[in-house]
Amino acid sequence: MTAGRAQGGGRTAAPDRGGQSIGEILADLMRGQGVEGLVTEITQMGAVPPEPITWKTLVAIEPGLQRLTATAEQARAAADPTSRCGNAMFYGWGEHRPGFKALIEVAVGWGRRPFHPVLSTSAAYDCVVHEIERRMPDCRGGACQCL
């Protein structure tokens, strides 16, 4: 396939990159198209979702994410307000292993396997972290032993 107009959509079709390594592809794109062209082509390849990622979209793709938020809400409800530590729960310190961060990294972000064009993005990771953190107990700073 060569670069040209795609039928109906007005988007330029991504060129066939054959046996090139990702480094070679990126170097070619940066030389010929600059960053804007690179983003456009990667989006057309399906590696970057064209619209913003929302929590609702992520849960529709991966329903297991809803369990993570329910677990975070349960942790907040059960936590002793004088000693709870959201940081320890999130990062998996002490008795809170493996921690929410490790569980999130399995489901979304760059470390997710197998690759998914939406779930494997840093935007998906950021969205899930935000949703989990807002449901977790706060860190009590000096009142807990995590620092």
N, CA, C and O atoms as a GROMACS GRO file, in nm:
protein
  588
    1MET      N    1   0.085  -0.116   0.000
    1MET     CA    2   0.000   0.000   0.000
    1MET      C    3   0.090   0.123   0.000
    1MET      O    4   0.191   0.125   0.070
    2THR      N    5   0.055   0.221  -0.074
    2THR     CA    6   0.132   0.344  -0.079
    2THR      C    7   0.053   0.455  -0.016
    2THR      O    8  -0.069   0.446   0.000
    3ALA      N    9   0.124   0.561   0.021
    3ALA     CA   10   0.055   0.674   0.081
    3ALA      C   11  -0.039   0.736  -0.020
    3ALA      O   12  -0.002   0.754  -0.136
    4GLY      N   13  -0.157   0.767   0.021
    4GLY     CA   14  -0.257   0.826  -0.065
    4GLY      C   15  -0.385   0.843   0.012
    4GLY      O   16  -0.391   0.809   0.130
    5ARG      N   17  -0.486   0.894  -0.051
    5ARG     CA   18  -0.613   0.914   0.017
    5ARG      C   19  -0.687   0.782   0.033
    5ARG      O   20  -0.700   0.705  -0.062
    6ALA      N   21  -0.735   0.756   0.156
    6ALA     CA   22  -0.819   0.639   0.181
    6ALA      C   23  -0.959   0.670   0.127
    6ALA      O   24  -1.001   0.786   0.127
    7GLN      N   25  -1.028   0.569   0.083
    7GLN     CA   26  -1.161   0.592   0.027
    7GLN      C   27  -1.257   0.640   0.135
    7GLN      O   28  -1.266   0.581   0.243
    8GLY      N   29  -1.327   0.746   0.104
    8GLY     CA   30  -1.436   0.793   0.188
    8GLY      C   31  -1.398   0.869   0.312
    8GLY      O   32  -1.463   0.967   0.345
    9GLY      N   33  -1.293   0.828   0.384
    9GLY     CA   34  -1.264   0.888   0.512
    9GLY      C   35  -1.178   1.012   0.507
    9GLY      O   36  -1.174   1.088   0.603
   10GLY      N   37  -1.110   1.035   0.396
   10GLY     CA   38  -1.025   1.152   0.385
   10GLY      C   39  -0.891   1.136   0.456
   10GLY      O   40  -0.812   1.230   0.456
   11ARG      N   41  -0.865   1.021   0.516
   11ARG     CA   42  -0.738   0.998   0.583
   11ARG      C   43  -0.638   0.941   0.485
   11ARG      O   44  -0.675   0.872   0.390
   12THR      N   45  -0.513   0.969   0.507
   12THR     CA   46  -0.408   0.914   0.424
   12THR      C   47  -0.377   0.773   0.473
   12THR      O   48  -0.361   0.751   0.593
   13ALA      N   49  -0.370   0.677   0.381
   13ALA     CA   50  -0.342   0.539   0.418
   13ALA      C   51  -0.197   0.526   0.463
   13ALA      O   52  -0.109   0.590   0.405
   14ALA      N   53  -0.171   0.444   0.564
   14ALA     CA   54  -0.036   0.422   0.612
   14ALA      C   55   0.041   0.339   0.510
   14ALA      O   56  -0.013   0.242   0.456
   15PRO      N   57   0.168   0.375   0.481
   15PRO     CA   58   0.244   0.297   0.385
   15PRO      C   59   0.283   0.161   0.442
   15PRO      O   60   0.289   0.142   0.563
   16ASP      N   61   0.308   0.066   0.352
   16ASP     CA   62   0.354  -0.066   0.391
   16ASP      C   63   0.499  -0.053   0.437
   16ASP      O   64   0.583  -0.004   0.363
   17ARG      N   65   0.528  -0.096   0.559
   17ARG     CA   66   0.662  -0.081   0.616
   17ARG      C   67   0.740  -0.212   0.617
   17ARG      O   68   0.847  -0.219   0.678
   18GLY      N   69   0.690  -0.316   0.550
   18GLY     CA   70   0.763  -0.440   0.529
   18GLY      C   71   0.844  -0.488   0.647
   18GLY      O   72   0.792  -0.493   0.759
   19GLY      N   73   0.970  -0.523   0.624
   19GLY     CA   74   1.055  -0.582   0.727
   19GLY      C   75   1.134  -0.482   0.808
   19GLY      O   76   1.231  -0.521   0.873
   20GLN      N   77   1.097  -0.355   0.807
   20GLN     CA   78   1.171  -0.255   0.884
   20GLN      C   79   1.150  -0.273   1.034
   20GLN      O   80   1.042  -0.311   1.079
   21SER      N   81   1.256  -0.244   1.110
   21SER     CA   82   1.242  -0.245   1.255
   21SER      C   83   1.168  -0.118   1.297
   21SER      O   84   1.157  -0.024   1.219
   22ILE      N   85   1.117  -0.117   1.418
   22ILE     CA   86   1.045   0.001   1.466
   22ILE      C   87   1.137   0.123   1.469
   22ILE      O   88   1.092   0.234   1.442
   23GLY      N   89   1.264   0.103   1.502
   23GLY     CA   90   1.360   0.213   1.502
   23GLY      C   91   1.379   0.273   1.363
   23GLY      O   92   1.386   0.395   1.348
   24GLU      N   93   1.387   0.186   1.262
   24GLU     CA   94   1.401   0.233   1.124
   24GLU      C   95   1.276   0.308   1.079
   24GLU      O   96   1.285   0.411   1.012
   25ILE      N   97   1.160   0.256   1.116
   25ILE     CA   98   1.035   0.322   1.080
   25ILE      C   99   1.028   0.461   1.142
   25ILE      O  100   0.996   0.559   1.074
   26LEU      N  101   1.060   0.471   1.272
   26LEU     CA  102   1.055   0.600   1.341
   26LEU      C  103   1.156   0.699   1.280
   26LEU      O  104   1.125   0.816   1.263
   27ALA      N  105   1.276   0.650   1.249
   27ALA     CA  106   1.376   0.738   1.188
   27ALA      C  107   1.327   0.790   1.053
   27ALA      O  108   1.341   0.909   1.024
   28ASP      N  109   1.270   0.702   0.970
   28ASP     CA  110   1.217   0.743   0.839
   28ASP      C  111   1.107   0.848   0.857
   28ASP      O  112   1.104   0.949   0.787
   29LEU      N  113   1.017   0.821   0.950
   29LEU     CA  114   0.906   0.912   0.970
   29LEU      C  115   0.952   1.048   1.020
   29LEU      O  116   0.902   1.151   0.975
   30MET      N  117   1.046   1.049   1.111
   30MET     CA  118   1.096   1.175   1.165
   30MET      C  119   1.167   1.256   1.057
   30MET      O  120   1.152   1.379   1.053
   31ARG      N  121   1.243   1.190   0.969
   31ARG     CA  122   1.312   1.260   0.861
   31ARG      C  123   1.213   1.317   0.761
   31ARG      O  124   1.226   1.432   0.718
   32GLY      N  125   1.114   1.237   0.723
   32GLY     CA  126   1.025   1.276   0.615
   32GLY      C  127   0.902   1.353   0.655
   32GLY      O  128   0.854   1.438   0.580
   33GLN      N  129   0.849   1.326   0.773
   33GLN     CA  130   0.720   1.383   0.808
   33GLN      C  131   0.721   1.470   0.932
   33GLN      O  132   0.628   1.548   0.952
   34GLY      N  133   0.819   1.458   1.014
   34GLY     CA  134   0.820   1.530   1.140
   34GLY      C  135   0.724   1.464   1.238
   34GLY      O  136   0.661   1.363   1.206
   35VAL      N  137   0.713   1.520   1.355
   35VAL     CA  138   0.633   1.461   1.462
   35VAL      C  139   0.486   1.452   1.426
   35VAL      O  140   0.422   1.351   1.454
   36GLU      N  141   0.430   1.556   1.365
   36GLU     CA  142   0.288   1.554   1.331
   36GLU      C  143   0.256   1.440   1.235
   36GLU      O  144   0.156   1.370   1.253
   37GLY      N  145   0.340   1.420   1.135
   37GLY     CA  146   0.320   1.309   1.041
   37GLY      C  147   0.335   1.174   1.109
   37GLY      O  148   0.263   1.080   1.076
   38LEU      N  149   0.428   1.165   1.203
   38LEU     CA  150   0.449   1.041   1.278
   38LEU      C  151   0.324   1.005   1.358
   38LEU      O  152   0.279   0.891   1.354
   39VAL      N  153   0.269   1.101   1.430
   39VAL     CA  154   0.149   1.076   1.509
   39VAL      C  155   0.033   1.036   1.419
   39VAL      O  156  -0.041   0.943   1.451
   40THR      N  157   0.016   1.103   1.306
   40THR     CA  158  -0.091   1.070   1.213
   40THR      C  159  -0.077   0.927   1.162
   40THR      O  160  -0.175   0.853   1.158
   41GLU      N  161   0.043   0.890   1.123
   41GLU     CA  162   0.062   0.755   1.069
   41GLU      C  163   0.043   0.648   1.175
   41GLU      O  164  -0.018   0.544   1.148
   42ILE      N  165   0.095   0.671   1.295
   42ILE     CA  166   0.077   0.572   1.402
   42ILE      C  167  -0.070   0.556   1.435
   42ILE      O  168  -0.116   0.444   1.459
   43THR      N  169  -0.145   0.666   1.437
   43THR     CA  170  -0.288   0.660   1.463
   43THR      C  171  -0.357   0.577   1.356
   43THR      O  172  -0.445   0.496   1.387
   44GLN      N  173  -0.320   0.597   1.230
   44GLN     CA  174  -0.381   0.522   1.120
   44GLN      C  175  -0.348   0.374   1.127
   44GLN      O  176  -0.427   0.291   1.082
   45MET      N  177  -0.232   0.339   1.183
   45MET     CA  178  -0.194   0.199   1.198
   45MET      C  179  -0.273   0.131   1.309
   45MET      O  180  -0.269   0.009   1.323
   46GLY      N  181  -0.346   0.210   1.388
   46GLY     CA  182  -0.425   0.154   1.496
   46GLY      C  183  -0.351   0.146   1.627
   46GLY      O  184  -0.401   0.086   1.723
   47ALA      N  185  -0.231   0.204   1.636
   47ALA     CA  186  -0.154   0.196   1.759
   47ALA      C  187  -0.195   0.301   1.860
   47ALA      O  188  -0.165   0.288   1.979
   48VAL      N  189  -0.263   0.405   1.817
   48VAL     CA  190  -0.308   0.511   1.906
   48VAL      C  191  -0.455   0.536   1.879
   48VAL      O  192  -0.493   0.561   1.764
   49PRO      N  193  -0.540   0.528   1.980
   49PRO     CA  194  -0.681   0.554   1.955
   49PRO      C  195  -0.703   0.698   1.911
   49PRO      O  196  -0.640   0.788   1.967
   50PRO      N  197  -0.789   0.722   1.813
   50PRO     CA  198  -0.808   0.857   1.763
   50PRO      C  199  -0.886   0.950   1.856
   50PRO      O  200  -0.875   1.072   1.842
   51GLU      N  201  -0.962   0.897   1.951
   51GLU     CA  202  -1.038   0.983   2.041
   51GLU      C  203  -0.988   0.966   2.184
   51GLU      O  204  -0.920   0.869   2.215
   52PRO      N  205  -1.022   1.060   2.272
   52PRO     CA  206  -0.977   1.051   2.411
   52PRO      C  207  -1.027   0.923   2.479
   52PRO      O  208  -1.135   0.872   2.449
   53ILE      N  209  -0.946   0.873   2.569
   53ILE     CA  210  -0.980   0.751   2.643
   53ILE      C  211  -1.055   0.790   2.769
   53ILE      O  212  -1.013   0.879   2.843
   54THR      N  213  -1.167   0.723   2.793
   54THR     CA  214  -1.246   0.749   2.914
   54THR      C  215  -1.254   0.622   2.997
   54THR      O  216  -1.230   0.512   2.947
   55TRP      N  217  -1.287   0.639   3.124
   55TRP     CA  218  -1.306   0.524   3.214
   55TRP      C  219  -1.413   0.431   3.159
   55TRP      O  220  -1.397   0.309   3.161
   56LYS      N  221  -1.523   0.488   3.111
   56LYS     CA  222  -1.633   0.408   3.058
   56LYS      C  223  -1.587   0.322   2.940
   56LYS      O  224  -1.625   0.206   2.930
   57THR      N  225  -1.505   0.378   2.853
   57THR     CA  226  -1.452   0.303   2.739
   57THR      C  227  -1.363   0.189   2.787
   57THR      O  228  -1.374   0.077   2.738
   58LEU      N  229  -1.276   0.218   2.882
   58LEU     CA  230  -1.183   0.115   2.930
   58LEU      C  231  -1.257  -0.001   2.996
   58LEU      O  232  -1.222  -0.117   2.975
   59VAL      N  233  -1.359   0.030   3.077
   59VAL     CA  234  -1.436  -0.076   3.143
   59VAL      C  235  -1.514  -0.158   3.040
   59VAL      O  236  -1.533  -0.279   3.057
   60ALA      N  237  -1.561  -0.094   2.934
   60ALA     CA  238  -1.631  -0.168   2.828
   60ALA      C  239  -1.537  -0.267   2.760
   60ALA      O  240  -1.578  -0.376   2.721
   61ILE      N  241  -1.410  -0.229   2.744
   61ILE     CA  242  -1.312  -0.317   2.681
   61ILE      C  243  -1.264  -0.423   2.779
   61ILE      O  244  -1.251  -0.540   2.743
   62GLU      N  245  -1.237  -0.382   2.901
   62GLU     CA  246  -1.182  -0.472   3.004
   62GLU      C  247  -1.265  -0.461   3.132
   62GLU      O  248  -1.232  -0.382   3.220
   63PRO      N  249  -1.374  -0.541   3.142
   63PRO     CA  250  -1.463  -0.532   3.259
   63PRO      C  251  -1.393  -0.560   3.392
   63PRO      O  252  -1.442  -0.516   3.497
   64GLY      N  253  -1.282  -0.631   3.392
   64GLY     CA  254  -1.209  -0.660   3.515
   64GLY      C  255  -1.160  -0.535   3.586
   64GLY      O  256  -1.132  -0.540   3.706
   65LEU      N  257  -1.148  -0.425   3.515
   65LEU     CA  258  -1.106  -0.300   3.578
   65LEU      C  259  -1.206  -0.255   3.684
   65LEU      O  260  -1.169  -0.192   3.783
   66GLN      N  261  -1.332  -0.288   3.664
   66GLN     CA  262  -1.435  -0.250   3.761
   66GLN      C  263  -1.409  -0.318   3.896
   66GLN      O  264  -1.439  -0.260   4.001
   67ARG      N  265  -1.354  -0.439   3.894
   67ARG     CA  266  -1.321  -0.509   4.019
   67ARG      C  267  -1.212  -0.435   4.096
   67ARG      O  268  -1.215  -0.429   4.219
   68LEU      N  269  -1.116  -0.377   4.022
   68LEU     CA  270  -1.010  -0.301   4.090
   68LEU      C  271  -1.067  -0.181   4.164
   68LEU      O  272  -1.028  -0.154   4.278
   69THR      N  273  -1.159  -0.111   4.101
   69THR     CA  274  -1.218   0.005   4.169
   69THR      C  275  -1.302  -0.038   4.288
   69THR      O  276  -1.302   0.029   4.391
   70ALA      N  277  -1.373  -0.149   4.275
   70ALA     CA  278  -1.452  -0.199   4.388
   70ALA      C  279  -1.361  -0.236   4.505
   70ALA      O  280  -1.394  -0.210   4.621
   71THR      N  281  -1.246  -0.296   4.476
   71THR     CA  282  -1.151  -0.334   4.580
   71THR      C  283  -1.094  -0.209   4.647
   71THR      O  284  -1.076  -0.207   4.769
   72ALA      N  285  -1.065  -0.105   4.568
   72ALA     CA  286  -1.013   0.020   4.625
   72ALA      C  287  -1.118   0.085   4.716
   72ALA      O  288  -1.084   0.137   4.822
   73GLU      N  289  -1.243   0.082   4.674
   73GLU     CA  290  -1.351   0.138   4.757
   73GLU      C  291  -1.368   0.060   4.886
   73GLU      O  292  -1.392   0.119   4.992
   74GLN      N  293  -1.355  -0.072   4.879
   74GLN     CA  294  -1.364  -0.155   5.000
   74GLN      C  295  -1.248  -0.123   5.094
   74GLN      O  296  -1.267  -0.117   5.216
   75ALA      N  297  -1.130  -0.102   5.039
   75ALA     CA  298  -1.013  -0.068   5.122
   75ALA      C  299  -1.034   0.064   5.193
   75ALA      O  300  -0.998   0.079   5.309
   76ARG      N  301  -1.094   0.160   5.124
   76ARG     CA  302  -1.121   0.290   5.185
   76ARG      C  303  -1.222   0.275   5.300
   76ARG      O  304  -1.206   0.335   5.406
   77ALA      N  305  -1.327   0.196   5.276
   77ALA     CA  306  -1.431   0.179   5.378
   77ALA      C  307  -1.379   0.104   5.501
   77ALA      O  308  -1.420   0.133   5.613
   78ALA      N  309  -1.289   0.008   5.480
   78ALA     CA  310  -1.240  -0.075   5.589
   78ALA      C  311  -1.119  -0.015   5.661
   78ALA      O  312  -1.084  -0.061   5.770
   79ALA      N  313  -1.056   0.085   5.603
   79ALA     CA  314  -0.932   0.137   5.659
   79ALA      C  315  -0.957   0.212   5.790
   79ALA      O  316  -1.055   0.285   5.806
   80ASP      N  317  -0.866   0.191   5.883
   80ASP     CA  318  -0.868   0.266   6.009
   80ASP      C  319  -0.818   0.408   5.977
   80ASP      O  320  -0.705   0.424   5.933
   81PRO      N  321  -0.902   0.509   5.997
   81PRO     CA  322  -0.863   0.644   5.957
   81PRO      C  323  -0.739   0.698   6.026
   81PRO      O  324  -0.678   0.793   5.976
   82THR      N  325  -0.700   0.641   6.138
   82THR     CA  326  -0.580   0.691   6.207
   82THR      C  327  -0.452   0.625   6.157
   82THR      O  328  -0.343   0.675   6.184
   83SER      N  329  -0.464   0.514   6.084
   83SER     CA  330  -0.342   0.445   6.043
   83SER      C  331  -0.343   0.400   5.897
   83SER      O  332  -0.245   0.342   5.849
   84ARG      N  333  -0.450   0.424   5.826
   84ARG     CA  334  -0.458   0.380   5.687
   84ARG      C  335  -0.347   0.445   5.604
   84ARG      O  336  -0.299   0.554   5.637
   85CYS      N  337  -0.308   0.379   5.499
   85CYS     CA  338  -0.205   0.435   5.413
   85CYS      C  339  -0.234   0.399   5.268
   85CYS      O  340  -0.205   0.288   5.224
   86GLY      N  341  -0.292   0.493   5.196
   86GLY     CA  342  -0.321   0.472   5.055
   86GLY      C  343  -0.196   0.447   4.974
   86GLY      O  344  -0.199   0.369   4.879
   87ASN      N  345  -0.084   0.512   5.010
   87ASN     CA  346   0.041   0.490   4.937
   87ASN      C  347   0.088   0.346   4.950
   87ASN      O  348   0.128   0.283   4.852
   88ALA      N  349   0.084   0.293   5.072
   88ALA     CA  350   0.126   0.154   5.093
   88ALA      C  351   0.037   0.058   5.014
   88ALA      O  352   0.086  -0.038   4.955
   89MET      N  353  -0.092   0.085   5.012
   89MET     CA  354  -0.185   0.001   4.936
   89MET      C  355  -0.160   0.013   4.786
   89MET      O  356  -0.165  -0.087   4.713
   90PHE      N  357  -0.133   0.134   4.739
   90PHE     CA  358  -0.112   0.154   4.596
   90PHE      C  359   0.018   0.090   4.550
   90PHE      O  360   0.020   0.018   4.450
   91TYR      N  361   0.128   0.115   4.622
   91TYR     CA  362   0.259   0.065   4.579
   91TYR      C  363   0.290  -0.076   4.628
   91TYR      O  364   0.388  -0.135   4.582
   92GLY      N  365   0.211  -0.130   4.719
   92GLY     CA  366   0.232  -0.266   4.766
   92GLY      C  367   0.339  -0.277   4.872
   92GLY      O  368   0.414  -0.374   4.875
   93TRP      N  369   0.348  -0.178   4.960
   93TRP     CA  370   0.447  -0.181   5.066
   93TRP      C  371   0.396  -0.265   5.182
   93TRP      O  372   0.276  -0.269   5.210
   94GLY      N  373   0.489  -0.332   5.249
   94GLY     CA  374   0.457  -0.407   5.370
   94GLY      C  375   0.351  -0.514   5.345
   94GLY      O  376   0.362  -0.595   5.254
   95GLU      N  377   0.248  -0.511   5.428
   95GLU     CA  378   0.142  -0.612   5.422
   95GLU      C  379   0.049  -0.595   5.302
   95GLU      O  380  -0.041  -0.677   5.282
   96HIS      N  381   0.068  -0.492   5.224
   96HIS     CA  382  -0.024  -0.461   5.115
   96HIS      C  383   0.024  -0.511   4.978
   96HIS      O  384  -0.014  -0.455   4.875
   97ARG      N  385   0.103  -0.614   4.975
   97ARG     CA  386   0.151  -0.669   4.848
   97ARG      C  387   0.041  -0.747   4.780
   97ARG      O  388  -0.035  -0.814   4.850
   98PRO      N  389   0.027  -0.744   4.649
   98PRO     CA  390   0.117  -0.685   4.552
   98PRO      C  391   0.092  -0.536   4.529
   98PRO      O  392   0.175  -0.472   4.464
   99GLY      N  393  -0.013  -0.481   4.576
   99GLY     CA  394  -0.042  -0.339   4.556
   99GLY      C  395  -0.120  -0.316   4.428
   99GLY      O  396  -0.113  -0.395   4.334
  100PHE      N  397  -0.194  -0.207   4.427
  100PHE     CA  398  -0.277  -0.175   4.310
  100PHE      C  399  -0.193  -0.145   4.186
  100PHE      O  400  -0.234  -0.178   4.075
  101LYS      N  401  -0.077  -0.081   4.204
  101LYS     CA  402   0.006  -0.045   4.088
  101LYS      C  403   0.042  -0.168   4.006
  101LYS      O  404   0.030  -0.167   3.884
  102ALA      N  405   0.085  -0.275   4.072
  102ALA     CA  406   0.122  -0.397   4.001
  102ALA      C  407   0.001  -0.457   3.928
  102ALA      O  408   0.015  -0.508   3.817
  103LEU      N  409  -0.115  -0.450   3.989
  103LEU     CA  410  -0.236  -0.504   3.926
  103LEU      C  411  -0.277  -0.420   3.805
  103LEU      O  412  -0.320  -0.473   3.703
  104ILE      N  413  -0.263  -0.288   3.818
  104ILE     CA  414  -0.296  -0.199   3.708
  104ILE      C  415  -0.204  -0.224   3.589
  104ILE      O  416  -0.249  -0.228   3.474
  105GLU      N  417  -0.075  -0.243   3.617
  105GLU     CA  418   0.024  -0.262   3.509
  105GLU      C  419   0.000  -0.390   3.430
  105GLU      O  420   0.041  -0.399   3.314
  106VAL      N  421  -0.064  -0.488   3.489
  106VAL     CA  422  -0.098  -0.609   3.417
  106VAL      C  423  -0.213  -0.584   3.320
  106VAL      O  424  -0.220  -0.644   3.212
  107ALA      N  425  -0.304  -0.495   3.358
  107ALA     CA  426  -0.426  -0.471   3.281
  107ALA      C  427  -0.412  -0.365   3.172
  107ALA      O  428  -0.470  -0.378   3.065
  108VAL      N  429  -0.335  -0.259   3.200
  108VAL     CA  430  -0.325  -0.147   3.106
  108VAL      C  431  -0.183  -0.091   3.102
  108VAL      O  432  -0.101  -0.119   3.189
  109GLY      N  433  -0.156  -0.011   3.000
  109GLY     CA  434  -0.027   0.055   2.989
  109GLY      C  435   0.070  -0.023   2.902
  109GLY      O  436   0.036  -0.125   2.843
  110TRP      N  437   0.192   0.030   2.898
  110TRP     CA  438   0.293  -0.027   2.808
  110TRP      C  439   0.328  -0.171   2.840
  110TRP      O  440   0.367  -0.245   2.749
  111GLY      N  441   0.316  -0.213   2.965
  111GLY     CA  442   0.353  -0.349   3.003
  111GLY      C  443   0.243  -0.451   2.980
  111GLY      O  444   0.265  -0.570   3.002
  112ARG      N  445   0.127  -0.408   2.938
  112ARG     CA  446   0.014  -0.501   2.918
  112ARG      C  447   0.045  -0.598   2.806
  112ARG      O  448   0.095  -0.560   2.700
  113ARG      N  449   0.016  -0.724   2.830
  113ARG     CA  450   0.030  -0.827   2.728
  113ARG      C  451  -0.096  -0.909   2.726
  113ARG      O  452  -0.147  -0.944   2.832
  114PRO      N  453  -0.150  -0.942   2.609
  114PRO     CA  454  -0.100  -0.903   2.478
  114PRO      C  455  -0.132  -0.757   2.448
  114PRO      O  456  -0.216  -0.696   2.514
  115PHE      N  457  -0.064  -0.702   2.349
  115PHE     CA  458  -0.083  -0.563   2.310
  115PHE      C  459  -0.230  -0.540   2.271
  115PHE      O  460  -0.292  -0.623   2.205
  116HIS      N  461  -0.282  -0.427   2.313
  116HIS     CA  462  -0.416  -0.384   2.272
  116HIS      C  463  -0.405  -0.237   2.234
  116HIS      O  464  -0.344  -0.160   2.307
  117PRO      N  465  -0.462  -0.195   2.120
  117PRO     CA  466  -0.445  -0.057   2.072
  117PRO      C  467  -0.497   0.050   2.168
  117PRO      O  468  -0.453   0.165   2.158
  118VAL      N  469  -0.586   0.018   2.256
  118VAL     CA  470  -0.635   0.117   2.353
  118VAL      C  471  -0.578   0.088   2.492
  118VAL      O  472  -0.523   0.178   2.555
  119LEU      N  473  -0.590  -0.034   2.539
  119LEU     CA  474  -0.547  -0.068   2.675
  119LEU      C  475  -0.397  -0.057   2.696
  119LEU      O  476  -0.352  -0.037   2.809
  120SER      N  477  -0.318  -0.071   2.592
  120SER     CA  478  -0.172  -0.068   2.606
  120SER      C  479  -0.112   0.072   2.597
  120SER      O  480   0.008   0.085   2.574
  121THR      N  481  -0.192   0.174   2.613
  121THR     CA  482  -0.143   0.312   2.602
  121THR      C  483  -0.118   0.373   2.740
  121THR      O  484  -0.174   0.329   2.840
  122SER      N  485  -0.033   0.474   2.742
  122SER     CA  486  -0.010   0.545   2.867
  122SER      C  487  -0.134   0.624   2.908
  122SER      O  488  -0.156   0.647   3.026
  123ALA      N  489  -0.216   0.664   2.810
  123ALA     CA  490  -0.341   0.735   2.843
  123ALA      C  491  -0.435   0.642   2.919
  123ALA      O  492  -0.501   0.686   3.014
  124ALA      N  493  -0.443   0.516   2.880
  124ALA     CA  494  -0.526   0.418   2.951
  124ALA      C  495  -0.473   0.398   3.093
  124ALA      O  496  -0.550   0.393   3.189
  125TYR      N  497  -0.341   0.386   3.105
  125TYR     CA  498  -0.279   0.368   3.237
  125TYR      C  499  -0.311   0.488   3.327
  125TYR      O  500  -0.353   0.470   3.441
  126ASP      N  501  -0.292   0.609   3.275
  126ASP     CA  502  -0.320   0.730   3.353
  126ASP      C  503  -0.465   0.736   3.398
  126ASP      O  504  -0.493   0.773   3.512
  127CYS      N  505  -0.557   0.700   3.310
  127CYS     CA  506  -0.700   0.703   3.342
  127CYS      C  507  -0.731   0.604   3.455
  127CYS      O  508  -0.803   0.639   3.548
  128VAL      N  509  -0.677   0.483   3.446
  128VAL     CA  510  -0.704   0.382   3.549
  128VAL      C  511  -0.641   0.423   3.682
  128VAL      O  512  -0.705   0.409   3.787
  129VAL      N  513  -0.519   0.472   3.680
  129VAL     CA  514  -0.454   0.517   3.804
  129VAL      C  515  -0.539   0.626   3.871
  129VAL      O  516  -0.561   0.622   3.992
  130HIS      N  517  -0.586   0.720   3.792
  130HIS     CA  518  -0.670   0.827   3.847
  130HIS      C  519  -0.797   0.770   3.913
  130HIS      O  520  -0.833   0.810   4.024
  131GLU      N  521  -0.863   0.678   3.845
  131GLU     CA  522  -0.986   0.620   3.898
  131GLU      C  523  -0.960   0.540   4.026
  131GLU      O  524  -1.040   0.547   4.120
  132ILE      N  525  -0.851   0.467   4.031
  132ILE     CA  526  -0.819   0.388   4.150
  132ILE      C  527  -0.781   0.480   4.265
  132ILE      O  528  -0.832   0.465   4.376
  133GLU      N  529  -0.692   0.576   4.239
  133GLU     CA  530  -0.645   0.664   4.346
  133GLU      C  531  -0.757   0.745   4.410
  133GLU      O  532  -0.756   0.767   4.531
  134ARG      N  533  -0.853   0.788   4.332
  134ARG     CA  534  -0.961   0.869   4.391
  134ARG      C  535  -1.055   0.785   4.477
  134ARG      O  536  -1.135   0.841   4.553
  135ARG      N  537  -1.049   0.654   4.466
  135ARG     CA  538  -1.133   0.566   4.547
  135ARG      C  539  -1.060   0.509   4.668
  135ARG      O  540  -1.123   0.448   4.756
  136MET      N  541  -0.930   0.527   4.674
  136MET     CA  542  -0.850   0.468   4.782
  136MET      C  543  -0.843   0.560   4.903
  136MET      O  544  -0.871   0.680   4.892
  137PRO      N  545  -0.805   0.504   5.018
  137PRO     CA  546  -0.785   0.590   5.135
  137PRO      C  547  -0.666   0.683   5.111
  137PRO      O  548  -0.575   0.651   5.034
  138ASP      N  549  -0.669   0.797   5.176
  138ASP     CA  550  -0.556   0.890   5.169
  138ASP      C  551  -0.442   0.836   5.252
  138ASP      O  552  -0.462   0.753   5.341
  139CYS      N  553  -0.322   0.882   5.222
  139CYS     CA  554  -0.208   0.851   5.308
  139CYS      C  555  -0.213   0.947   5.426
  139CYS      O  556  -0.242   1.065   5.410
  140ARG      N  557  -0.184   0.897   5.542
  140ARG     CA  558  -0.191   0.981   5.663
  140ARG      C  559  -0.056   1.047   5.693
  140ARG      O  560  -0.040   1.107   5.799
  141GLY      N  561   0.039   1.036   5.602
  141GLY     CA  562   0.168   1.102   5.623
  141GLY      C  563   0.236   1.052   5.749
  141GLY      O  564   0.269   0.934   5.759
  142GLY      N  565   0.257   1.141   5.845
  142GLY     CA  566   0.327   1.108   5.968
  142GLY      C  567   0.252   1.009   6.057
  142GLY      O  568   0.313   0.947   6.144
  143ALA      N  569   0.121   0.994   6.037
  143ALA     CA  570   0.043   0.902   6.123
  143ALA      C  571   0.061   0.757   6.082
  143ALA      O  572   0.025   0.667   6.158
  144CYS      N  573   0.116   0.732   5.964
  144CYS     CA  574   0.139   0.592   5.923
  144CYS      C  575   0.289   0.567   5.918
  144CYS      O  576   0.369   0.659   5.930
  145GLN      N  577   0.325   0.445   5.900
  145GLN     CA  578   0.465   0.407   5.902
  145GLN      C  579   0.524   0.390   5.762
  145GLN      O  580   0.633   0.335   5.748
  146CYS      N  581   0.453   0.436   5.659
  146CYS     CA  582   0.500   0.411   5.522
  146CYS      C  583   0.613   0.504   5.481
  146CYS      O  584   0.689   0.471   5.390
  147LEU      N  585   0.627   0.620   5.545
  147LEU     CA  586   0.725   0.719   5.499
  147LEU      C  587   0.856   0.709   5.570
  147LEU      O  588   0.948   0.786   5.542
   0.00000   0.00000   0.00000
